Amino acid sequence: MSHPTPAPAPALHAEGIVKRFGRTLALDGVGLTVAPGESHALVGRNGAGKSTLVSIVTGLSRPDAGSVAFAGRPAPAPGDRAGWQSTVACVHQKSMTVPELTVAENLFLNRFGPGRLIGWRRLRQRAGELLAGYGVDVDPRTRAQDLTVEQRQFVEIARALSFGARLIVLDEPTARLDARGIQRLFTRLRELQRQGVAFVYISHHLQEVYELCTAVTVYRDARQVLTATVAALPENELVAAMTGDTGGAARRRPATSGPASASASAEPVLRTERLALRGAFAPLDLAVRPGEVLGLAGAAASGSTAIGETLAGMRRASTGRITVGGTEVRPGSVPDALKAGIGYIPEDRHRQGLIPGRSVAENATLTVADRLGPLGTVRPARTREFARALISSLDIRTSGPGQPVSDLSGGNQQKVVVARALARGPRALIAIRPTAGVDVRSKDALLAVVRRVADEGGAVVIVSDELDDLRVCDRVLALFHGRVVADFAHGWSDRDLVAAMEGVGERP
Ligand SMILES: Nc1ncnc2c1ncn2[C@@H]1O[C@H](COP(=O)(O)OP(=O)(O)OP(=O)(O)O)[C@@H](O)[C@H]1O
């Protein structure tokens, strides 16, 4: 008599997980079960508890209650570094590699115990073999800091697999990849799935969930509210589970006032004349009028980000000038750009955005400190009051304005960065991928707030390759290899814009 083969134990089974941070209940008895070879999406609004769960199932923090098992075995003990390394890895948005070390060194970091020395040449050779074995085409002598985001992610995945991990958590892996990079990543992930590697996939891009994942779990307000097969779940039901809206859960689109809001005759608020940055973008003449939102669309390497950073004073142009309201702005100086009325939402909130130990209120009002009290003194009550208004208009999930900003979830930190840029009432706002890491529903609220800067007579430049970001624009310039290759009026088609961003029809 033959017995049916028992189903293999799940790659991950977490159950009844509770985690508190002081008064915040971050996880309230949640679970997550991932089958071997499955790509399982974990989704939810900002602050829902996704990262907290990830830190528990990767051994970085301990739950207050609940159990975690991998392939039917209990999780390694808290300090058992080697045990965790050979079980699970997380590819974060922030690099976990050591930037100054080479790929080979990063791959073999902590791998050899004391007394197990290995020569550099042998190390490089083994690193080369390892990468080739996983189909990763990177020179092991490259310093980690010189890798592209895509290469760095592949190196981190190869490293985890070489330790024997069969479960990999990907935390917004596509946030900094262009369309082709995303497809290459997905191809690689599908190959690995076929070999039995399982993935937990965290993303605010629901179309990616539908493209890559077979199962999805939704957390909302620290609770697990749904686990379903992706193919059987319509997107509006998924969004409804995330937001808790019942009935008409259709996504709100931000009200776009369209080109009519920009008065064609008015003098531009923000203008550039022959502005150029060698190696990044060719001479550029821009004129953004009051009420106008201009989109600069392009992959990160297209020069669009460099233009945004130059406008904000982060980088100094090689030639040309920038004016706000007809007055020239001193180049390459953030304080001077601020003084001229330029507000800036940077892409990388970790490096350019926030002061971690300070409160939400202080971070949100850093640029207005001089306005909140006489002679440079900041009165806490006023800071808080000001911050409270921003917290509510941007729907920032926090216990209050006094909470340290580092305690906020990633998406909520990004909203604080936006709040800070808006706090001064900028005449011209430069926003670089403003909705990165922000959940589906908050995206709309955030873009509406950005749009309002224009509606109140300001000029806005949104640098992004996200179509949702670009839809609020009155006009979109597509960039490729540092040049404007197309100019789209309101009402463009997704296909045409994507083709222009990818340089279709352009010579490389
Ligand atoms: N170290 C901490 N101290 C205090 N509170 C924290 C800490 N880490 C997380 N939290 C809180 O726990 C809750 C869950 O946060 P978590 O980072 O897990 O959310 P998330 O779902 O990953 O959100 P996002 O989509 O924005 O990344 C939030 O309310 C957050 O403020």
The ligand as an SDF file (V2000), in Angstrom:
LIG
                    3D

 31 33  0  0  0  0  0  0  0  0999 V2000
   12.1300   50.7310   17.2220 N   0  0  0  0  0  0  0  0  0  0  0  0
   10.8550   51.0980   17.3160 C   0  0  0  0  0  0  0  0  0  0  0  0
   10.4310   51.8230   18.3740 N   0  0  0  0  0  0  0  0  0  0  0  0
    9.1450   52.2000   18.4850 C   0  0  0  0  0  0  0  0  0  0  0  0
    8.1910   51.9140   17.5660 N   0  0  0  0  0  0  0  0  0  0  0  0
    8.5440   51.2000   16.5100 C   0  0  0  0  0  0  0  0  0  0  0  0
    9.8910   50.7600   16.3190 C   0  0  0  0  0  0  0  0  0  0  0  0
    9.9440   50.0730   15.1580 N   0  0  0  0  0  0  0  0  0  0  0  0
    8.6870   50.0850   14.6430 C   0  0  0  0  0  0  0  0  0  0  0  0
    7.8500   50.7490   15.4560 N   0  0  0  0  0  0  0  0  0  0  0  0
    6.4080   50.9590   15.2590 C   0  0  0  0  0  0  0  0  0  0  0  0
    5.8160   49.7170   14.9400 O   0  0  0  0  0  0  0  0  0  0  0  0
    4.8080   49.8810   13.9490 C   0  0  0  0  0  0  0  0  0  0  0  0
    5.0750   48.9640   12.7740 C   0  0  0  0  0  0  0  0  0  0  0  0
    6.2050   49.4600   12.0470 O   0  0  0  0  0  0  0  0  0  0  0  0
    6.8510   48.6930   10.8090 P   0  0  0  0  0  0  0  0  0  0  0  0
    8.1350   49.3580   10.5100 O   0  0  0  0  0  0  0  0  0  0  0  0
    6.8730   47.2390   11.0770 O   0  0  0  0  0  0  0  0  0  0  0  0
    5.7740   49.0160    9.6520 O   0  0  0  0  0  0  0  0  0  0  0  0
    5.8180   48.6280    8.1010 P   0  0  0  0  0  0  0  0  0  0  0  0
    4.5660   47.8590    7.8280 O   0  0  0  0  0  0  0  0  0  0  0  0
    7.0920   47.9810    7.7600 O   0  0  0  0  0  0  0  0  0  0  0  0
    5.6710   50.0600    7.3990 O   0  0  0  0  0  0  0  0  0  0  0  0
    6.3290   50.7050    6.0460 P   0  0  0  0  0  0  0  0  0  0  0  0
    5.4710   50.2550    4.9160 O   0  0  0  0  0  0  0  0  0  0  0  0
    6.1650   52.1720    6.2530 O   0  0  0  0  0  0  0  0  0  0  0  0
    7.7510   50.2830    5.9760 O   0  0  0  0  0  0  0  0  0  0  0  0
    4.7980   51.3560   13.5960 C   0  0  0  0  0  0  0  0  0  0  0  0
    3.7540   51.9840   14.3000 O   0  0  0  0  0  0  0  0  0  0  0  0
    6.1300   51.8660   14.0660 C   0  0  0  0  0  0  0  0  0  0  0  0
    6.0840   53.2170   14.4330 O   0  0  0  0  0  0  0  0  0  0  0  0
  1  2  1  0
  2  3  1  0
  2  7  2  0
  3  4  2  0
  4  5  1  0
  5  6  2  0
  6  7  1  0
  6 10  1  0
  7  8  1  0
  8  9  2  0
  9 10  1  0
 10 11  1  0
 11 12  1  0
 11 30  1  0
 12 13  1  0
 13 14  1  0
 13 28  1  0
 14 15  1  0
 15 16  1  0
 16 17  2  0
 16 18  1  0
 16 19  1  0
 19 20  1  0
 20 21  2  0
 20 22  1  0
 20 23  1  0
 23 24  1  0
 24 25  2  0
 24 26  1  0
 24 27  1  0
 28 29  1  0
 28 30  1  0
 30 31  1  0
M  END
$$$$
